[in-house]
Structures are given as C-alpha cells and as structure tokens.
Amino acid sequence: MKQKTKVIKRYQNRKLYDTDRSCYVTLDDLAEMIRKSEDIVVIDNRTEKDITSNTLTQIIFETEKKSKSLLPIHVLRDIIKGSEGSISSFFQKTFKTGAQEFVHMKDQLQKGFEAVTSAAHLHKEIIQLRKKVKDLQKRLQKYED
C-alpha cells in the first residue's frame, strides 16, 4: 500500500510547516522523514510552486556544512566549470559519461571474453585434430607393415 505524500509548506519567512502534523519543522526534521522513507513534497505557500528539489538540495548542503569532509576543491571547480555551477547538470553529464564508459568497457570485456573463448575452442580443436592425425598414422602404419 502506497503511503500518502506529506505536504510541507514553506512560508516567506523560510519556516516549514508540516500540514499533516500541524506544526513547524526544520530541515533536519525533513531529512529524518526522508530517511524513514516518508514521501514529502515542499510547496511555496505564496506561489504554490513545488520547491521540493530546492529544499532537498538545501538539506544536502546544510549536511555538508556540518560534516568535516566537504567535496574536494577540484570537484567543486569541475562543477562550476563544466556545468555553469549547476550541480544537477554536472551530475547528469557525469552519469552520462560514466554510463558511456561502462558500455564501452562492457563491449571491450565482451570482445576479450569472446577472444579467450574462441582461443580455448581453437585449442580444443587442435587437440582433437592431433588425436585424429595420430589415429590416422596408426592406421597407415598397419597398412605399411
């Protein structure tokens, strides 16, 4: 059974209001809801616009601020250089490139596997041919004697 999506309203004063529980919540509260697999949507109270993506991004950045292991500077520079500062564009490009590399490596591995399999098959055929040649030599030896 699919659970009901929780509606969180964000007011102009940046306060977040959980309409199900009728109380204000924090970004930490939203993060905890998500960890518990609760489905949430964040709506700007004034414009009625869905701002869930922005809010989740804010949660990620706030968590990163608290953590001691921020993204390496070269990654931050790459985000700014390669996607005009848009993290979503950066990840889309990165995943696309990664997926293309994965397909390329898979193809290379497949070709390598086929070459090994083919070589193993050829090795078995050579062994069988050698055995047949020996058998023929034995038969020919009988006729010569």
C-alpha positions in Angstrom: 0.0 0.0 0.0 1.4 3.4 -1.0 1.7 5.9 1.7 0.3 9.4 1.5 2.6 12.2 0.4 3.3 14.6 3.2 2.8 18.2 2.2 5.2 20.7 3.7 4.5 24.4 3.1 7.4 26.9 3.1 6.5 30.4 4.1 8.2 33.6 3.1 10.0 33.7 6.5 11.6 30.4 5.4 9.6 28.4 8.0 8.5 25.0 7.0 5.0 23.8 8.1 4.0 20.1 8.2 0.3 20.2 7.2 -0.3 16.6 8.4 1.0 17.2 11.9 0.0 20.9 12.0 3.4 22.0 13.3 6.6 23.8 12.1 9.5 21.5 11.1 13.2 22.1 10.4 15.4 20.9 7.5 16.7 18.3 9.9 13.2 17.1 10.5 12.6 16.8 6.8 15.9 14.8 6.4 14.7 12.5 9.1 11.4 12.0 7.3 13.2 11.1 4.1 15.5 8.7 6.0 12.3 7.0 7.2 11.2 6.7 3.6 8.4 9.2 4.0 7.2 10.8 0.8 7.3 14.5 1.1 6.6 17.5 -1.2 7.5 21.0 -0.3 5.3 23.8 -1.7 5.9 27.5 -1.6 2.9 28.9 0.3 2.7 32.1 -1.7 3.3 30.9 -5.2 2.0 27.3 -4.8 5.1 26.2 -6.7 6.8 22.8 -5.9 10.1 23.6 -4.4 10.9 20.1 -3.2 14.1 19.8 -5.3 15.5 23.1 -4.0 14.7 22.2 -0.4 16.3 18.7 -0.7 19.4 20.4 -2.2 19.5 22.8 0.7 19.3 19.8 3.1 22.3 18.2 1.3 24.3 21.5 1.5 23.5 22.0 5.2 24.5 18.5 5.9 27.8 19.0 4.0 28.4 22.2 6.0 28.2 20.2 9.3 30.4 17.4 8.0 34.1 17.7 8.1 34.5 16.1 4.7 33.3 18.7 2.2 33.6 17.9 -1.5 37.2 18.2 -2.7 38.0 21.5 -4.3 38.7 20.0 -7.7 35.2 18.6 -7.8 33.7 21.9 -6.8 35.8 23.6 -9.5 34.6 21.0 -12.1 31.0 21.6 -11.1 31.5 25.4 -11.7 33.5 24.9 -14.9 31.6 22.1 -16.6 28.1 23.0 -15.8 28.0 26.7 -15.0 27.6 25.9 -11.3 24.6 23.7 -11.7 25.0 20.5 -9.7 22.2 18.7 -11.5 23.8 19.5 -14.9 27.2 18.3 -13.5 25.8 15.0 -12.3 23.8 14.5 -15.5 26.9 14.9 -17.5 29.0 12.8 -15.1 26.4 10.0 -15.1 26.1 10.1 -18.9 29.8 10.0 -19.4 30.0 7.2 -16.7 27.3 5.2 -18.5 29.0 5.6 -21.8 32.3 4.4 -20.3 30.5 1.5 -18.7 29.0 0.4 -22.1 32.4 0.9 -23.7 34.2 -1.2 -21.1 31.4 -3.9 -21.2 31.9 -4.1 -25.0 35.7 -4.4 -24.6 35.2 -7.1 -22.0 32.8 -8.9 -24.2 35.3 -8.8 -27.1 38.0 -10.0 -24.8 35.9 -12.8 -23.5 34.9 -13.9 -27.0 38.6 -13.9 -28.0 39.5 -16.0 -25.0 36.6 -18.4 -25.6 37.5 -18.6 -29.2 41.1 -19.3 -28.4 40.1 -22.0 -25.9 37.8 -23.5 -28.5 40.6 -23.5 -31.1 42.9 -25.1 -28.6 40.4 -28.0 -28.1 40.0 -28.4 -31.9 43.8 -28.6 -32.3 44.0 -31.3 -29.6 41.2 -33.2 -31.4 42.9 -32.8 -34.8 46.2 -34.0 -33.4 44.5 -37.1 -31.9 42.9 -37.8 -35.3 46.2 -37.4 -37.1 47.8 -39.9 -34.6 44.9 -42.3 -35.2 45.4 -42.0 -39.0 49.1 -42.5 -38.6 48.5 -45.7 -36.7 46.1 -47.0 -39.4 48.6 -46.1 -42.1 51.3 -47.9 -40.1 49.2 -51.1 -40.2 48.9 -51.0 -44.0 52.6 -50.4 -44.4 53.6 -53.4 -42.3 
